[in-house]
C-alpha cells in the first residue's frame, strides 16, 4: 500500500524573485552568494543577506526583489540597510535591492517580524493592503494575511505609527506591548495592551495559545504544517484551548490535548485532519 503523506512541521523554504523576473528556489540553490544589480546577496541556512558597500554605484532606477514563503516554510532576510526581517509561512515581502530617497519602503502580505535599523533621515515604512506602519528604528510584528479579517501590528520595543482607514489617513502611535488591530470588515481600529509572547512566539520557534478557539488555532497550524481541516460539527470550531508547542515538534501533542476533552474525535487522513463529535 502506498504510504500517505504525513503532517510534518515546516522548514526553511523560500522563492526569490529578482528584479529581472528570474526566480530562484532557495532550497535548491547551490550557490552561497550572488552579485546582482550592484548588490551582493549571501545565502546561509534559512537566511538571505543583502550587502551594499559604501561607495557602490547607486541605481538610477529603484529595483525590487520579492521573497515568497510557501506554506510550511519560514525564512530570515537582512535588507541592505541592516534591517532584519523574519518571515512566517504563506507570506511575501517586496523590497528594494538598495534603499534610496526619503523613505525605506517595503510591501508585506502575510506575517513578519521586523527589527528595523535606525535611520532618522530615512523612515522605514511597511505597507499592507489595509494598514501601513512607519518607524525610525524599532522591533514589531505585523500580521496581514489576506484570508483573515484583522490586521495586527504588535510593538515589542521603540515606537511606531500605524495608518489605517480608507485612505490610510488615520494615525495612531503605539508604545511597547501595545497592539493595533484593524477590523477590515467593520473598518474599526482597536488599540490594546497584549501579552507579547502570544504574537511573537512563532519568531522564536514556538506556538503559544491562550484560550483561543479551535478554528483560530488550526488556521495558524495549517500554514506551518501544511494540512487541511474538516469540521463535522460547527460547535467544535468554538471550543477553546490553551497550550505551548515547539514549531519543530510533531503536531500530535496538540491533537492529543483535543482528544483529551473526550468530546471530540480527531482523525488524520493523509494531509487532512478531521474533527467530529464523539457519540
C-alpha positions as CSV (number, residue, x, y, z in Angstrom):
1,X,0.0,0.0,0.0
2,X,1.2,3.5,-0.8
3,X,2.2,5.5,2.2
4,X,0.0,8.5,2.9
5,X,1.8,11.9,3.3
6,X,2.4,12.8,6.9
7,X,1.5,16.1,8.7
8,X,5.1,17.3,9.3
9,X,6.4,20.6,10.7
10,X,7.7,23.2,8.3
11,X,11.3,24.2,7.4
12,X,13.4,26.8,5.6
13,X,11.7,27.4,2.3
14,X,11.5,30.4,0.0
15,X,11.5,31.5,-3.6
16,X,13.4,34.7,-4.5
17,X,12.2,36.7,-7.5
18,X,14.8,39.1,-8.8
19,X,14.2,42.5,-10.5
20,X,14.6,40.8,-13.9
21,X,11.8,38.4,-13.1
22,X,14.1,35.4,-12.7
23,X,13.0,33.1,-9.9
24,X,15.4,31.2,-7.6
25,X,14.2,28.4,-5.3
26,X,16.4,28.9,-2.3
27,X,16.1,25.3,-1.2
28,X,17.7,24.1,-4.4
29,X,20.1,27.0,-5.0
30,X,23.6,25.5,-4.7
31,X,25.4,28.8,-4.5
32,X,26.2,30.8,-1.3
33,X,26.4,34.2,-2.9
34,X,25.2,36.2,-6.0
35,X,26.3,39.6,-7.3
36,X,23.2,41.2,-8.8
37,X,22.1,44.8,-9.5
38,X,25.1,46.3,-7.7
39,X,24.4,44.3,-4.5
40,X,26.0,41.1,-3.0
41,X,23.3,38.6,-1.9
42,X,24.6,36.0,0.5
43,X,22.7,32.8,1.4
44,X,23.2,30.9,4.7
45,X,20.9,28.3,6.2
46,X,17.5,29.9,6.4
47,X,18.8,33.4,5.8
48,X,19.3,35.8,2.9
49,X,21.5,38.9,3.4
50,X,21.9,41.9,1.1
51,X,25.2,43.8,1.3
52,X,25.8,47.1,-0.4
53,X,29.2,48.7,0.4
54,X,29.7,52.4,0.8
55,X,30.8,53.9,-2.5
56,X,28.9,51.3,-4.6
57,X,27.3,52.9,-7.6
58,X,23.6,53.7,-6.9
59,X,21.0,52.5,-9.3
60,X,19.2,55.3,-11.1
61,X,16.0,53.2,-11.0
62,X,14.9,51.6,-7.7
63,X,15.0,47.8,-8.3
64,X,12.8,45.4,-6.2
65,X,13.2,41.8,-5.2
66,X,10.4,39.7,-3.8
67,X,10.8,36.8,-1.4
68,X,7.8,34.4,-1.2
69,X,7.5,31.9,1.7
70,X,5.2,28.9,1.0
71,X,3.0,27.1,3.5
72,X,5.2,25.1,5.9
73,X,8.1,27.5,5.3
74,X,9.9,30.3,7.0
75,X,13.0,32.5,6.2
76,X,15.1,35.3,7.6
77,X,16.0,38.3,5.5
78,X,18.7,41.0,6.1
79,X,18.0,44.1,4.0
80,X,20.7,46.3,2.5
81,X,20.3,48.8,5.4
82,X,20.8,46.1,8.1
83,X,17.1,45.7,8.9
84,X,16.3,42.1,9.9
85,X,13.0,40.5,8.8
86,X,11.7,37.1,10.0
87,X,9.0,35.9,7.6
88,X,6.4,33.4,8.6
89,X,4.8,30.7,6.4
90,X,2.5,31.8,3.5
91,X,4.0,35.3,3.4
92,X,5.5,37.6,0.8
93,X,7.8,40.6,1.1
94,X,8.6,43.0,-1.8
95,X,11.6,45.3,-1.1
96,X,14.2,47.4,-2.8
97,X,17.6,45.9,-3.5
98,X,19.0,49.2,-2.1
99,X,17.1,52.0,-0.4
100,X,17.2,55.4,-2.0
101,X,15.2,58.6,-1.5
102,X,13.5,59.8,1.7
103,X,11.9,56.6,2.8
104,X,12.7,52.9,3.2
105,X,9.5,51.3,1.9
106,X,8.6,47.6,1.7
107,X,5.4,45.7,0.9
108,X,4.1,42.8,3.0
109,X,1.5,40.1,2.5
110,X,1.2,37.6,5.4
111,X,3.2,37.9,8.7
112,X,6.7,39.2,9.5
113,X,8.7,40.3,12.5
114,X,10.8,43.4,11.8
115,X,14.0,44.6,13.6
116,X,14.5,47.9,11.9
117,X,17.9,49.6,11.6
118,X,17.7,53.1,12.9
119,X,18.0,55.9,10.4
120,X,16.3,59.2,11.4
121,X,16.8,60.7,7.9
122,X,15.1,57.8,6.2
123,X,12.0,56.4,8.0
124,X,11.1,52.7,7.4
125,X,7.6,52.1,6.1
126,X,5.9,48.7,5.9
127,X,2.8,48.8,3.6
128,X,0.0,46.3,3.6
129,X,-3.4,46.4,1.9
130,X,-5.2,47.7,5.0
131,X,-2.5,49.2,7.3
132,X,0.8,51.0,7.0
133,X,3.4,51.1,9.8
134,X,6.0,53.9,9.9
135,X,9.2,53.7,12.1
136,X,12.7,55.0,12.5
137,X,14.2,52.1,14.4
138,X,12.3,49.5,16.4
139,X,11.0,45.9,16.7
140,X,7.5,44.9,15.9
141,X,5.3,42.1,14.5
142,X,2.9,42.7,11.6
143,X,0.3,40.2,10.7
144,X,-1.7,40.9,7.5
145,X,-2.9,37.6,5.9
146,X,-5.5,38.1,3.1
147,X,-7.7,35.3,4.5
148,X,-8.1,36.8,7.9
149,X,-10.4,39.6,9.0
150,X,-7.9,41.5,11.1
151,X,-4.5,43.2,10.5
152,X,-2.4,43.3,13.7
153,X,0.6,45.4,14.4
154,X,2.2,44.5,17.8
155,X,5.1,46.6,19.2
156,X,7.9,45.0,21.1
157,X,10.2,47.9,21.6
158,X,10.6,51.5,20.4
159,X,7.6,53.4,18.9
160,X,5.6,53.1,15.7
161,X,2.9,55.0,14.0
162,X,0.1,53.0,12.3
163,X,-2.0,54.4,9.5
164,X,-5.5,52.9,8.8
165,X,-8.8,53.9,7.2
166,X,-10.0,54.0,3.6
167,X,-7.1,56.3,2.6
168,X,-4.8,55.3,5.5
169,X,-5.1,58.8,6.9
170,X,-5.9,57.8,10.5
171,X,-2.8,57.8,12.6
172,X,-2.2,56.1,15.9
173,X,1.0,55.8,17.9
174,X,1.9,52.6,19.7
175,X,4.1,52.0,22.8
176,X,5.8,48.7,23.7
177,X,3.4,45.9,24.4
178,X,0.6,47.6,22.6
179,X,-1.2,46.2,19.6
180,X,-3.2,48.0,16.9
181,X,-5.8,45.6,15.5
182,X,-7.7,46.8,12.4
183,X,-11.1,45.1,11.8
184,X,-11.3,45.0,8.0
185,X,-15.0,44.3,7.7
186,X,-16.1,46.9,10.3
187,X,-13.4,49.5,9.5
188,X,-12.6,49.8,13.2
189,X,-9.3,50.1,15.0
190,X,-8.7,48.8,18.5
191,X,-5.5,49.7,20.4
192,X,-4.8,47.5,23.4
193,X,-2.1,46.1,25.7
194,X,-1.3,42.5,24.9
195,X,0.9,39.6,26.1
196,X,3.7,39.8,23.6
197,X,4.5,36.1,23.7
198,X,1.2,35.2,22.1
199,X,2.1,37.2,19.0
200,X,5.8,36.8,18.6
201,X,6.4,33.2,19.8
202,X,6.5,32.0,16.2
203,X,9.6,34.0,15.5
204,X,11.3,32.3,18.5
205,X,10.3,28.8,17.3
206,X,7.2,28.2,19.3
207,X,3.4,28.3,19.3
208,X,1.6,29.8,22.3
209,X,-2.2,29.7,22.6
210,X,-4.3,31.1,25.5
211,X,-8.0,30.4,25.5
212,X,-8.3,30.6,21.7
213,X,-11.0,28.9,19.6
214,X,-10.0,25.7,17.8
215,X,-10.7,27.3,14.4
216,X,-8.2,30.1,15.2
217,X,-5.6,27.7,16.4
218,X,-6.0,25.5,13.3
219,X,-5.7,28.5,11.0
220,X,-2.2,29.1,12.4
221,X,-1.1,25.5,12.4
222,X,-2.4,24.8,8.8
223,X,0.1,27.3,7.4
224,X,3.1,25.7,9.2
225,X,2.2,22.0,9.0
226,X,0.5,22.4,5.5
227,X,-2.7,20.4,6.1
228,X,-6.4,20.9,5.6
229,X,-9.1,20.8,8.3
230,X,-12.6,19.3,8.2
231,X,-15.1,20.1,11.0
232,X,-18.1,17.7,11.0
233,X,-19.9,19.9,13.6
234,X,-19.9,23.7,13.8
235,X,-19.7,23.7,17.6
236,X,-16.3,22.1,17.5
237,X,-14.8,25.2,16.0
238,X,-15.8,27.3,19.0
239,X,-14.2,25.1,21.7
240,X,-11.3,27.0,23.4
241,X,-7.8,25.6,24.2
242,X,-4.5,26.7,25.6
243,X,-1.1,25.3,25.1
244,X,2.5,25.7,24.0
245,X,4.5,23.7,21.4
246,X,7.9,23.9,19.7
247,X,7.4,24.6,15.9
248,X,9.9,21.8,15.2
249,X,7.8,19.3,17.0
250,X,5.1,16.9,15.7
251,X,1.5,18.3,15.8
252,X,0.4,15.2,17.7
253,X,0.7,16.7,21.3
254,X,-1.8,19.4,20.3
255,X,-4.1,16.8,18.8
256,X,-3.8,14.7,22.0
257,X,-5.0,17.7,24.0
258,X,-8.0,18.0,21.8
259,X,-8.7,14.3,22.2
260,X,-8.4,14.5,25.9
261,X,-11.7,16.6,26.1
262,X,-13.5,13.3,25.4
263,X,-15.9,15.3,23.3
264,X,-14.1,15.4,20.0
265,X,-12.7,12.7,17.8
266,X,-9.5,13.5,15.9
267,X,-8.6,11.5,12.8
268,X,-5.8,12.2,10.3
269,X,-6.5,11.2,6.7
270,X,-3.4,11.8,4.7
271,X,-2.9,15.6,4.9
272,X,-6.4,16.3,6.2
273,X,-7.3,16.4,9.9
274,X,-11.0,15.6,10.6
275,X,-12.7,16.8,13.8
276,X,-16.0,15.1,14.7
277,X,-18.3,14.8,17.7
278,X,-17.9,11.7,19.9
279,X,-21.1,9.7,20.1
